[in-house]
């Protein structure tokens, strides 16, 4: 993403989560227009760290120093396929279902934490 600003990265991450920038600001207890001010001014390091934690990405990603976020966009089936590839064999249906439940629970916990 050439010429991507911190604002653009935050906006993109918010959209991926189905959130508006004002909603993210409220979740983080920031003023409504803080992200828009970052289009023309430098954010505080502590604020950037809060945003990075909220979205589970690095501060470097928000600043445009990294091209990929730390969290890939993978479906649960893709994750399970990766587990099979890693283990070197196919998972039986009960193991696959157990892992699916664990992954969904972890995702729900992360989403809940993000909403705090």
Backbone atoms as SQL, in Angstrom:
CREATE TABLE atoms (id INTEGER PRIMARY KEY, chain TEXT, resi INTEGER, resn TEXT, atom TEXT, x REAL, y REAL, z REAL);
INSERT INTO atoms VALUES
  (1, 'A', 1, 'UNK', 'N', 0.837, -1.181, 0.000),
  (2, 'A', 1, 'UNK', 'CA', 0.000, 0.000, 0.000),
  (3, 'A', 1, 'UNK', 'C', 0.881, 1.242, 0.000),
  (4, 'A', 2, 'UNK', 'N', 1.266, 1.754, -1.101),
  (5, 'A', 2, 'UNK', 'CA', 2.096, 2.953, -1.116),
  (6, 'A', 2, 'UNK', 'C', 1.325, 4.177, -0.635),
  (7, 'A', 3, 'UNK', 'N', 2.035, 5.078, 0.025),
  (8, 'A', 3, 'UNK', 'CA', 1.465, 6.336, 0.496),
  (9, 'A', 3, 'UNK', 'C', 0.267, 6.151, 1.426),
  (10, 'A', 4, 'UNK', 'N', 0.254, 5.081, 2.157),
  (11, 'A', 4, 'UNK', 'CA', -0.826, 4.856, 3.105),
  (12, 'A', 4, 'UNK', 'C', -0.478, 5.537, 4.419),
  (13, 'A', 5, 'UNK', 'N', -1.408, 6.321, 4.919),
  (14, 'A', 5, 'UNK', 'CA', -1.190, 7.021, 6.179),
  (15, 'A', 5, 'UNK', 'C', -1.688, 6.180, 7.349),
  (16, 'A', 6, 'UNK', 'N', -1.303, 6.595, 8.532),
  (17, 'A', 6, 'UNK', 'CA', -1.792, 5.944, 9.740),
  (18, 'A', 6, 'UNK', 'C', -3.309, 5.991, 9.771),
  (19, 'A', 7, 'UNK', 'N', -3.869, 7.126, 9.407),
  (20, 'A', 7, 'UNK', 'CA', -5.324, 7.264, 9.363),
  (21, 'A', 7, 'UNK', 'C', -5.934, 6.212, 8.442),
  (22, 'A', 8, 'UNK', 'N', -5.356, 6.044, 7.251),
  (23, 'A', 8, 'UNK', 'CA', -5.885, 5.073, 6.286),
  (24, 'A', 8, 'UNK', 'C', -5.827, 3.654, 6.838),
  (25, 'A', 9, 'UNK', 'N', -4.744, 3.332, 7.503),
  (26, 'A', 9, 'UNK', 'CA', -4.604, 1.988, 8.074),
  (27, 'A', 9, 'UNK', 'C', -5.667, 1.744, 9.149),
  (28, 'A', 10, 'UNK', 'N', -5.877, 2.735, 10.000),
  (29, 'A', 10, 'UNK', 'CA', -6.872, 2.585, 11.067),
  (30, 'A', 10, 'UNK', 'C', -8.269, 2.473, 10.468),
  (31, 'A', 11, 'UNK', 'N', -8.546, 3.286, 9.483),
  (32, 'A', 11, 'UNK', 'CA', -9.857, 3.239, 8.825),
  (33, 'A', 11, 'UNK', 'C', -10.092, 1.868, 8.196),
  (34, 'A', 12, 'UNK', 'N', -9.075, 1.336, 7.537),
  (35, 'A', 12, 'UNK', 'CA', -9.183, 0.015, 6.909),
  (36, 'A', 12, 'UNK', 'C', -9.419, -1.081, 7.950),
  (37, 'A', 13, 'UNK', 'N', -8.683, -1.033, 9.056),
  (38, 'A', 13, 'UNK', 'CA', -8.863, -2.022, 10.116),
  (39, 'A', 13, 'UNK', 'C', -10.259, -1.929, 10.726),
  (40, 'A', 14, 'UNK', 'N', -10.743, -0.714, 10.917),
  (41, 'A', 14, 'UNK', 'CA', -12.089, -0.526, 11.466),
  (42, 'A', 14, 'UNK', 'C', -13.134, -1.106, 10.518),
  (43, 'A', 15, 'UNK', 'N', -12.988, -0.832, 9.233),
  (44, 'A', 15, 'UNK', 'CA', -13.942, -1.345, 8.245),
  (45, 'A', 15, 'UNK', 'C', -13.949, -2.867, 8.220),
  (46, 'A', 16, 'UNK', 'N', -12.779, -3.481, 8.351),
  (47, 'A', 16, 'UNK', 'CA', -12.703, -4.947, 8.371),
  (48, 'A', 16, 'UNK', 'C', -13.473, -5.528, 9.548),
  (49, 'A', 17, 'UNK', 'N', -13.559, -4.765, 10.621),
  (50, 'A', 17, 'UNK', 'CA', -14.289, -5.220, 11.808),
  (51, 'A', 17, 'UNK', 'C', -15.728, -4.732, 11.828),
  (52, 'A', 18, 'UNK', 'N', -16.126, -4.013, 10.774),
  (53, 'A', 18, 'UNK', 'CA', -17.492, -3.516, 10.718),
  (54, 'A', 18, 'UNK', 'C', -17.758, -2.381, 11.687),
  (55, 'A', 19, 'UNK', 'N', -16.729, -1.612, 11.974),
  (56, 'A', 19, 'UNK', 'CA', -16.859, -0.503, 12.928),
  (57, 'A', 19, 'UNK', 'C', -16.594, 0.817, 12.240),
  (58, 'A', 20, 'UNK', 'N', -17.211, 1.851, 12.746),
  (59, 'A', 20, 'UNK', 'CA', -16.926, 3.204, 12.271),
  (60, 'A', 20, 'UNK', 'C', -15.774, 3.770, 13.098),
  (61, 'A', 21, 'UNK', 'N', -15.135, 4.808, 12.564),
  (62, 'A', 21, 'UNK', 'CA', -14.055, 5.446, 13.332),
  (63, 'A', 21, 'UNK', 'C', -14.570, 6.053, 14.636),
  (64, 'A', 22, 'UNK', 'N', -15.750, 6.710, 14.643),
  (65, 'A', 22, 'UNK', 'CA', -16.257, 7.207, 15.929),
  (66, 'A', 22, 'UNK', 'C', -16.507, 6.084, 16.946),
  (67, 'A', 23, 'UNK', 'N', -16.933, 4.912, 16.467),
  (68, 'A', 23, 'UNK', 'CA', -17.151, 3.788, 17.383),
  (69, 'A', 23, 'UNK', 'C', -15.827, 3.304, 17.973),
  (70, 'A', 24, 'UNK', 'N', -14.794, 3.231, 17.139),
  (71, 'A', 24, 'UNK', 'CA', -13.468, 2.835, 17.634),
  (72, 'A', 24, 'UNK', 'C', -12.969, 3.875, 18.637),
  (73, 'A', 25, 'UNK', 'N', -13.141, 5.157, 18.308),
  (74, 'A', 25, 'UNK', 'CA', -12.736, 6.231, 19.229),
  (75, 'A', 25, 'UNK', 'C', -13.433, 6.087, 20.574),
  (76, 'A', 26, 'UNK', 'N', -14.723, 5.803, 20.528),
  (77, 'A', 26, 'UNK', 'CA', -15.484, 5.643, 21.769),
  (78, 'A', 26, 'UNK', 'C', -14.985, 4.433, 22.558),
  (79, 'A', 27, 'UNK', 'N', -14.733, 3.320, 21.859),
  (80, 'A', 27, 'UNK', 'CA', -14.228, 2.120, 22.536),
  (81, 'A', 27, 'UNK', 'C', -12.910, 2.398, 23.254),
  (82, 'A', 28, 'UNK', 'N', -12.075, 3.236, 22.635),
  (83, 'A', 28, 'UNK', 'CA', -10.757, 3.541, 23.197),
  (84, 'A', 28, 'UNK', 'C', -10.769, 4.760, 24.122),
  (85, 'A', 29, 'UNK', 'N', -11.943, 5.349, 24.288),
  (86, 'A', 29, 'UNK', 'CA', -12.104, 6.551, 25.128),
  (87, 'A', 29, 'UNK', 'C', -11.300, 7.733, 24.577),
  (88, 'A', 30, 'UNK', 'N', -11.249, 7.835, 23.240),
  (89, 'A', 30, 'UNK', 'CA', -10.619, 8.960, 22.551),
  (90, 'A', 30, 'UNK', 'C', -11.706, 9.949, 22.152),
  (91, 'A', 31, 'UNK', 'N', -11.310, 11.174, 21.840),
  (92, 'A', 31, 'UNK', 'CA', -12.277, 12.137, 21.316),
  (93, 'A', 31, 'UNK', 'C', -12.732, 11.674, 19.933),
  (94, 'A', 32, 'UNK', 'N', -13.940, 12.088, 19.540),
  (95, 'A', 32, 'UNK', 'CA', -14.529, 11.630, 18.280),
  (96, 'A', 32, 'UNK', 'C', -13.657, 11.904, 17.062),
  (97, 'A', 33, 'UNK', 'N', -12.989, 13.025, 17.038),
  (98, 'A', 33, 'UNK', 'CA', -12.253, 13.436, 15.844),
  (99, 'A', 33, 'UNK', 'C', -10.751, 13.170, 15.910),
  (100, 'A', 34, 'UNK', 'N', -10.300, 12.435, 16.908),
  (101, 'A', 34, 'UNK', 'CA', -8.861, 12.233, 17.071),
  (102, 'A', 34, 'UNK', 'C', -8.219, 11.623, 15.827),
  (103, 'A', 35, 'UNK', 'N', -8.827, 10.584, 15.273),
  (104, 'A', 35, 'UNK', 'CA', -8.223, 9.936, 14.102),
  (105, 'A', 35, 'UNK', 'C', -8.133, 10.896, 12.923),
  (106, 'A', 36, 'UNK', 'N', -9.132, 11.740, 12.766),
  (107, 'A', 36, 'UNK', 'CA', -9.109, 12.707, 11.658),
  (108, 'A', 36, 'UNK', 'C', -7.994, 13.737, 11.852),
  (109, 'A', 37, 'UNK', 'N', -7.714, 14.081, 13.107),
  (110, 'A', 37, 'UNK', 'CA', -6.598, 15.008, 13.373),
  (111, 'A', 37, 'UNK', 'C', -5.263, 14.378, 13.014),
  (112, 'A', 38, 'UNK', 'N', -5.187, 13.058, 13.083),
  (113, 'A', 38, 'UNK', 'CA', -3.946, 12.367, 12.753),
  (114, 'A', 38, 'UNK', 'C', -3.615, 12.453, 11.265),
  (115, 'A', 39, 'UNK', 'N', -4.565, 12.917, 10.469),
  (116, 'A', 39, 'UNK', 'CA', -4.270, 13.108, 9.042),
  (117, 'A', 39, 'UNK', 'C', -3.257, 14.232, 8.850),
  (118, 'A', 40, 'UNK', 'N', -3.230, 15.188, 9.788),
  (119, 'A', 40, 'UNK', 'CA', -2.358, 16.357, 9.645),
  (120, 'A', 40, 'UNK', 'C', -1.380, 16.542, 10.802),
  (121, 'A', 41, 'UNK', 'N', -1.471, 15.692, 11.816),
  (122, 'A', 41, 'UNK', 'CA', -0.556, 15.821, 12.953),
  (123, 'A', 41, 'UNK', 'C', -0.070, 14.440, 13.377),
  (124, 'A', 42, 'UNK', 'N', 0.960, 14.424, 14.172),
  (125, 'A', 42, 'UNK', 'CA', 1.533, 13.158, 14.634),
  (126, 'A', 42, 'UNK', 'C', 0.830, 12.679, 15.896),
  (127, 'A', 43, 'UNK', 'N', 0.420, 11.418, 15.919),
  (128, 'A', 43, 'UNK', 'CA', -0.224, 10.879, 17.117),
  (129, 'A', 43, 'UNK', 'C', 0.788, 10.634, 18.230),
  (130, 'A', 44, 'UNK', 'N', 0.290, 10.619, 19.463),
  (131, 'A', 44, 'UNK', 'CA', 1.139, 10.275, 20.603),
  (132, 'A', 44, 'UNK', 'C', 1.426, 8.776, 20.566),
  (133, 'A', 45, 'UNK', 'N', 2.606, 8.411, 20.992),
  (134, 'A', 45, 'UNK', 'CA', 3.004, 6.997, 20.997),
  (135, 'A', 45, 'UNK', 'C', 2.048, 6.158, 21.840),
  (136, 'A', 46, 'UNK', 'N', 1.616, 6.694, 22.971),
  (137, 'A', 46, 'UNK', 'CA', 0.717, 5.932, 23.845),
  (138, 'A', 46, 'UNK', 'C', -0.631, 5.680, 23.176),
  (139, 'A', 47, 'UNK', 'N', -1.118, 6.655, 22.408),
  (140, 'A', 47, 'UNK', 'CA', -2.381, 6.474, 21.682),
  (141, 'A', 47, 'UNK', 'C', -2.223, 5.440, 20.568),
  (142, 'A', 48, 'UNK', 'N', -1.101, 5.505, 19.860),
  (143, 'A', 48, 'UNK', 'CA', -0.845, 4.514, 18.807),
  (144, 'A', 48, 'UNK', 'C', -0.784, 3.107, 19.393),
  (145, 'A', 49, 'UNK', 'N', -0.161, 2.969, 20.555),
  (146, 'A', 49, 'UNK', 'CA', -0.062, 1.661, 21.201),
  (147, 'A', 49, 'UNK', 'C', -1.448, 1.127, 21.557),
  (148, 'A', 50, 'UNK', 'N', -2.336, 1.998, 22.042),
  (149, 'A', 50, 'UNK', 'CA', -3.705, 1.576, 22.365),
  (150, 'A', 50, 'UNK', 'C', -4.433, 1.092, 21.120),
  (151, 'A', 51, 'UNK', 'N', -4.275, 1.820, 20.018),
  (152, 'A', 51, 'UNK', 'CA', -4.935, 1.438, 18.766),
  (153, 'A', 51, 'UNK', 'C', -4.370, 0.111, 18.260),
  (154, 'A', 52, 'UNK', 'N', -3.062, -0.047, 18.325),
  (155, 'A', 52, 'UNK', 'CA', -2.431, -1.295, 17.878),
  (156, 'A', 52, 'UNK', 'C', -2.934, -2.478, 18.706),
  (157, 'A', 53, 'UNK', 'N', -3.021, -2.312, 20.014),
  (158, 'A', 53, 'UNK', 'CA', -3.538, -3.377, 20.875),
  (159, 'A', 53, 'UNK', 'C', -4.996, -3.686, 20.544),
  (160, 'A', 54, 'UNK', 'N', -5.769, -2.660, 20.313),
  (161, 'A', 54, 'UNK', 'CA', -7.191, -2.808, 19.999),
  (162, 'A', 54, 'UNK', 'C', -7.392, -3.672, 18.757),
  (163, 'A', 55, 'UNK', 'N', -6.587, -3.418, 17.724),
  (164, 'A', 55, 'UNK', 'CA', -6.733, -4.145, 16.464),
  (165, 'A', 55, 'UNK', 'C', -5.819, -5.366, 16.357),
  (166, 'A', 56, 'UNK', 'N', -5.027, -5.626, 17.392),
  (167, 'A', 56, 'UNK', 'CA', -4.099, -6.765, 17.393),
  (168, 'A', 56, 'UNK', 'C', -3.109, -6.678, 16.230),
  (169, 'A', 57, 'UNK', 'N', -2.563, -5.492, 16.029),
  (170, 'A', 57, 'UNK', 'CA', -1.523, -5.269, 15.018),
  (171, 'A', 57, 'UNK', 'C', -0.357, -4.558, 15.701),
  (172, 'A', 58, 'UNK', 'N', 0.732, -4.401, 14.988),
  (173, 'A', 58, 'UNK', 'CA', 1.883, -3.696, 15.556),
  (174, 'A', 58, 'UNK', 'C', 1.773, -2.194, 15.286),
  (175, 'A', 59, 'UNK', 'N', 2.453, -1.419, 16.105),
  (176, 'A', 59, 'UNK', 'CA', 2.534, 0.023, 15.864),
  (177, 'A', 59, 'UNK', 'C', 3.223, 0.271, 14.526),
  (178, 'A', 60, 'UNK', 'N', 4.221, -0.535, 14.207),
  (179, 'A', 60, 'UNK', 'CA', 4.893, -0.393, 12.910),
  (180, 'A', 60, 'UNK', 'C', 3.914, -0.544, 11.752),
  (181, 'A', 61, 'UNK', 'N', 2.969, -1.458, 11.885),
  (182, 'A', 61, 'UNK', 'CA', 1.960, -1.606, 10.827),
  (183, 'A', 61, 'UNK', 'C', 1.136, -0.323, 10.699),
  (184, 'A', 62, 'UNK', 'N', 0.704, 0.228, 11.829),
  (185, 'A', 62, 'UNK', 'CA', -0.092, 1.463, 11.792),
  (186, 'A', 62, 'UNK', 'C', 0.686, 2.613, 11.166),
  (187, 'A', 63, 'UNK', 'N', 1.987, 2.643, 11.399),
  (188, 'A', 63, 'UNK', 'CA', 2.824, 3.722, 10.868),
  (189, 'A', 63, 'UNK', 'C', 3.244, 3.500, 9.417),
  (190, 'A', 64, 'UNK', 'N', 2.881, 2.349, 8.862),
  (191, 'A', 64, 'UNK', 'CA', 3.223, 2.081, 7.468),
  (192, 'A', 64, 'UNK', 'C', 4.600, 1.481, 7.270),
  (193, 'A', 65, 'UNK', 'N', 5.233, 1.064, 8.352),
  (194, 'A', 65, 'UNK', 'CA', 6.568, 0.462, 8.249),
  (195, 'A', 65, 'UNK', 'C', 6.500, -1.009, 7.862),
  (196, 'A', 66, 'UNK', 'N', 5.348, -1.616, 8.052),
  (197, 'A', 66, 'UNK', 'CA', 5.114, -3.008, 7.672),
  (198, 'A', 66, 'UNK', 'C', 3.949, -3.029, 6.702),
  (199, 'A', 67, 'UNK', 'N', 4.031, -3.889, 5.716),
  (200, 'A', 67, 'UNK', 'CA', 2.957, -3.972, 4.731),
  (201, 'A', 67, 'UNK', 'C', 1.816, -4.871, 5.167),
  (202, 'A', 68, 'UNK', 'N', 2.106, -5.851, 6.002),
  (203, 'A', 68, 'UNK', 'CA', 1.063, -6.781, 6.400),
  (204, 'A', 68, 'UNK', 'C', 0.728, -6.581, 7.862),
  (205, 'A', 69, 'UNK', 'N', -0.565, -6.705, 8.157),
  (206, 'A', 69, 'UNK', 'CA', -0.956, -6.690, 9.557),
  (207, 'A', 69, 'UNK', 'C', -0.557, -8.025, 10.162),
  (208, 'A', 70, 'UNK', 'N', -0.494, -8.085, 11.469),
  (209, 'A', 70, 'UNK', 'CA', -0.103, -9.313, 12.151),
  (210, 'A', 70, 'UNK', 'C', -1.192, -10.372, 12.105),
  (211, 'A', 71, 'UNK', 'N', -2.402, -9.955, 11.799),
  (212, 'A', 71, 'UNK', 'CA', -3.528, -10.870, 11.818),
  (213, 'A', 71, 'UNK', 'C', -3.988, -11.136, 10.390),
  (214, 'A', 72, 'UNK', 'N', -3.716, -12.335, 9.870),
  (215, 'A', 72, 'UNK', 'CA', -4.140, -12.623, 8.504),
  (216, 'A', 72, 'UNK', 'C', -5.650, -12.816, 8.429),
  (217, 'A', 73, 'UNK', 'N', -6.213, -12.568, 7.273),
  (218, 'A', 73, 'UNK', 'CA', -7.634, -12.788, 7.044),
  (219, 'A', 73, 'UNK', 'C', -7.825, -14.227, 6.585),
  (220, 'A', 74, 'UNK', 'N', -7.959, -15.137, 7.526),
  (221, 'A', 74, 'UNK', 'CA', -8.129, -16.548, 7.211),
  (222, 'A', 74, 'UNK', 'C', -9.465, -17.033, 7.734),
  (223, 'A', 75, 'UNK', 'N', -10.094, -17.904, 6.970),
  (224, 'A', 75, 'UNK', 'CA', -11.314, -18.537, 7.456),
  (225, 'A', 75, 'UNK', 'C', -10.921, -19.643, 8.436),
  (226, 'A', 76, 'UNK', 'N', -11.886, -20.094, 9.199),
  (227, 'A', 76, 'UNK', 'CA', -11.609, -21.177, 10.147),
  (228, 'A', 76, 'UNK', 'C', -11.185, -22.430, 9.391),
  (229, 'A', 77, 'UNK', 'N', -11.805, -22.697, 8.244),
  (230, 'A', 77, 'UNK', 'CA', -11.408, -23.868, 7.453),
  (231, 'A', 77, 'UNK', 'C', -9.959, -23.755, 6.977),
  (232, 'A', 78, 'UNK', 'N', -9.532, -22.550, 6.597),
  (233, 'A', 78, 'UNK', 'CA', -8.140, -22.360, 6.182),
  (234, 'A', 78, 'UNK', 'C', -7.189, -22.603, 7.354),
  (235, 'A', 79, 'UNK', 'N', -7.586, -22.161, 8.529),
  (236, 'A', 79, 'UNK', 'CA', -6.762, -22.387, 9.721),
  (237, 'A', 79, 'UNK', 'C', -6.664, -23.884, 10.009),
  (238, 'A', 80, 'UNK', 'N', -7.797, -24.578, 9.919),
  (239, 'A', 80, 'UNK', 'CA', -7.790, -26.020, 10.165),
  (240, 'A', 80, 'UNK', 'C', -6.951, -26.758, 9.124),
  (241, 'A', 81, 'UNK', 'N', -7.022, -26.326, 7.882),
  (242, 'A', 81, 'UNK', 'CA', -6.179, -26.927, 6.840),
  (243, 'A', 81, 'UNK', 'C', -4.700, -26.708, 7.149),
  (244, 'A', 82, 'UNK', 'N', -4.375, -25.529, 7.674),
  (245, 'A', 82, 'UNK', 'CA', -2.986, -25.246, 8.050),
  (246, 'A', 82, 'UNK', 'C', -2.525, -26.158, 9.179),
  (247, 'A', 83, 'UNK', 'N', -3.417, -26.419, 10.124),
  (248, 'A', 83, 'UNK', 'CA', -3.088, -27.335, 11.222),
  (249, 'A', 83, 'UNK', 'C', -2.805, -28.726, 10.663),
  (250, 'A', 84, 'UNK', 'N', -3.634, -29.153, 9.707),
  (251, 'A', 84, 'UNK', 'CA', -3.399, -30.463, 9.084),
  (252, 'A', 84, 'UNK', 'C', -2.042, -30.494, 8.389),
  (253, 'A', 85, 'UNK', 'N', -1.726, -29.444, 7.657),
  (254, 'A', 85, 'UNK', 'CA', -0.438, -29.385, 6.964),
  (255, 'A', 85, 'UNK', 'C', 0.717, -29.407, 7.955),
  (256, 'A', 86, 'UNK', 'N', 0.557, -28.704, 9.066),
  (257, 'A', 86, 'UNK', 'CA', 1.610, -28.627, 10.076),
  (258, 'A', 86, 'UNK', 'C', 1.829, -29.985, 10.735),
  (259, 'A', 87, 'UNK', 'N', 0.719, -30.666, 11.031),
  (260, 'A', 87, 'UNK', 'CA', 0.832, -31.948, 11.735),
  (261, 'A', 87, 'UNK', 'C', 1.206, -33.094, 10.800),
  (262, 'A', 88, 'UNK', 'N', 1.078, -32.868, 9.497),
  (263, 'A', 88, 'UNK', 'CA', 1.480, -33.888, 8.537),
  (264, 'A', 88, 'UNK', 'C', 0.426, -34.937, 8.250),
  (265, 'A', 89, 'UNK', 'N', -0.756, -34.756, 8.755),
  (266, 'A', 89, 'UNK', 'CA', -1.820, -35.725, 8.491),
  (267, 'A', 89, 'UNK', 'C', -3.181, -35.078, 8.595),
  (268, 'A', 90, 'UNK', 'N', -4.189, -35.817, 8.173),
  (269, 'A', 90, 'UNK', 'CA', -5.548, -35.283, 8.235),
  (270, 'A', 90, 'UNK', 'C', -6.090, -35.379, 9.652),
  (271, 'A', 91, 'UNK', 'N', -6.912, -34.406, 9.991),
  (272, 'A', 91, 'UNK', 'CA', -7.603, -34.444, 11.277),
  (273, 'A', 91, 'UNK', 'C', -8.884, -35.242, 11.102),
  (274, 'A', 92, 'UNK', 'N', -9.223, -36.064, 12.114),
  (275, 'A', 92, 'UNK', 'CA', -10.522, -36.732, 12.024),
  (276, 'A', 92, 'UNK', 'C', -11.609, -35.708, 12.337),
  (277, 'A', 93, 'UNK', 'N', -12.838, -36.048, 12.056),
  (278, 'A', 93, 'UNK', 'CA', -13.939, -35.084, 12.188),
  (279, 'A', 93, 'UNK', 'C', -14.108, -34.575, 13.619),
  (280, 'A', 94, 'UNK', 'N', -13.939, -35.432, 14.613),
  (281, 'A', 94, 'UNK', 'CA', -14.121, -34.967, 15.996),
  (282, 'A', 94, 'UNK', 'C', -13.014, -33.992, 16.396),
  (283, 'A', 95, 'UNK', 'N', -11.770, -34.266, 15.984),
  (284, 'A', 95, 'UNK', 'CA', -10.674, -33.331, 16.270),
  (285, 'A', 95, 'UNK', 'C', -10.887, -32.011, 15.539),
  (286, 'A', 96, 'UNK', 'N', -11.316, -32.114, 14.290),
  (287, 'A', 96, 'UNK', 'CA', -11.563, -30.911, 13.493),
  (288, 'A', 96, 'UNK', 'C', -12.655, -30.051, 14.144),
  (289, 'A', 97, 'UNK', 'N', -13.721, -30.701, 14.606),
  (290, 'A', 97, 'UNK', 'CA', -14.819, -29.968, 15.241),
  (291, 'A', 97, 'UNK', 'C', -14.369, -29.360, 16.573),
  (292, 'A', 98, 'UNK', 'N', -13.570, -30.096, 17.345),
  (293, 'A', 98, 'UNK', 'CA', -13.064, -29.573, 18.613),
  (294, 'A', 98, 'UNK', 'C', -12.195, -28.330, 18.368),
  (295, 'A', 99, 'UNK', 'N', -11.312, -28.400, 17.379),
  (296, 'A', 99, 'UNK', 'CA', -10.474, -27.241, 17.051),
  (297, 'A', 99, 'UNK', 'C', -11.312, -26.071, 16.546),
  (298, 'A', 100, 'UNK', 'N', -12.354, -26.360, 15.770),
  (299, 'A', 100, 'UNK', 'CA', -13.248, -25.300, 15.284),
  (300, 'A', 100, 'UNK', 'C', -13.875, -24.554, 16.466),
  (301, 'A', 101, 'UNK', 'N', -14.336, -25.299, 17.459),
  (302, 'A', 101, 'UNK', 'CA', -14.952, -24.694, 18.646),
  (303, 'A', 101, 'UNK', 'C', -13.935, -23.829, 19.391),
  (304, 'A', 102, 'UNK', 'N', -12.712, -24.323, 19.528),
  (305, 'A', 102, 'UNK', 'CA', -11.662, -23.562, 20.219),
  (306, 'A', 102, 'UNK', 'C', -11.353, -22.268, 19.467),
  (307, 'A', 103, 'UNK', 'N', -11.219, -22.360, 18.151),
  (308, 'A', 103, 'UNK', 'CA', -10.909, -21.173, 17.337),
  (309, 'A', 103, 'UNK', 'C', -12.041, -20.155, 17.420),
  (310, 'A', 104, 'UNK', 'N', -13.290, -20.629, 17.320),
  (311, 'A', 104, 'UNK', 'CA', -14.431, -19.712, 17.407),
  (312, 'A', 104, 'UNK', 'C', -14.501, -19.050, 18.780),
  (313, 'A', 105, 'UNK', 'N', -14.207, -19.806, 19.838),
  (314, 'A', 105, 'UNK', 'CA', -14.222, -19.238, 21.189),
  (315, 'A', 105, 'UNK', 'C', -13.129, -18.184, 21.346),
  (316, 'A', 106, 'UNK', 'N', -11.943, -18.464, 20.815),
  (317, 'A', 106, 'UNK', 'CA', -10.839, -17.496, 20.894),
  (318, 'A', 106, 'UNK', 'C', -11.179, -16.236, 20.116),
  (319, 'A', 107, 'UNK', 'N', -11.759, -16.397, 18.931),
  (320, 'A', 107, 'UNK', 'CA', -12.146, -15.242, 18.122),
  (321, 'A', 107, 'UNK', 'C', -13.193, -14.411, 18.854),
  (322, 'A', 108, 'UNK', 'N', -14.185, -15.076, 19.454),
  (323, 'A', 108, 'UNK', 'CA', -15.218, -14.358, 20.202),
  (324, 'A', 108, 'UNK', 'C', -14.609, -13.605, 21.383),
  (325, 'A', 109, 'UNK', 'N', -13.654, -14.224, 22.069),
  (326, 'A', 109, 'UNK', 'CA', -12.992, -13.558, 23.198),
  (327, 'A', 109, 'UNK', 'C', -12.206, -12.345, 22.727),
  (328, 'A', 110, 'UNK', 'N', -11.509, -12.476, 21.588),
  (329, 'A', 110, 'UNK', 'CA', -10.747, -11.341, 21.050),
  (330, 'A', 110, 'UNK', 'C', -11.685, -10.215, 20.626),
  (331, 'A', 111, 'UNK', 'N', -12.807, -10.569, 19.991),
  (332, 'A', 111, 'UNK', 'CA', -13.774, -9.552, 19.578),
  (333, 'A', 111, 'UNK', 'C', -14.374, -8.849, 20.791),
  (334, 'A', 112, 'UNK', 'N', -14.662, -9.622, 21.846),
  (335, 'A', 112, 'UNK', 'CA', -15.206, -9.040, 23.072),
  (336, 'A', 112, 'UNK', 'C', -14.195, -8.091, 23.704),
  (337, 'A', 113, 'UNK', 'N', -12.935, -8.489, 23.737),
  (338, 'A', 113, 'UNK', 'CA', -11.871, -7.646, 24.299),
  (339, 'A', 113, 'UNK', 'C', -11.725, -6.365, 23.490),
  (340, 'A', 114, 'UNK', 'N', -11.858, -6.479, 22.179),
  (341, 'A', 114, 'UNK', 'CA', -11.741, -5.316, 21.302),
  (342, 'A', 114, 'UNK', 'C', -12.855, -4.317, 21.571),
  (343, 'A', 115, 'UNK', 'N', -14.034, -4.802, 21.951),
  (344, 'A', 115, 'UNK', 'CA', -15.189, -3.926, 22.170),
  (345, 'A', 115, 'UNK', 'C', -15.129, -3.202, 23.503),
  (346, 'A', 116, 'UNK', 'N', -14.236, -3.624, 24.402),
  (347, 'A', 116, 'UNK', 'CA', -14.129, -2.968, 25.724),
  (348, 'A', 116, 'UNK', 'C', -13.628, -1.561, 25.594);
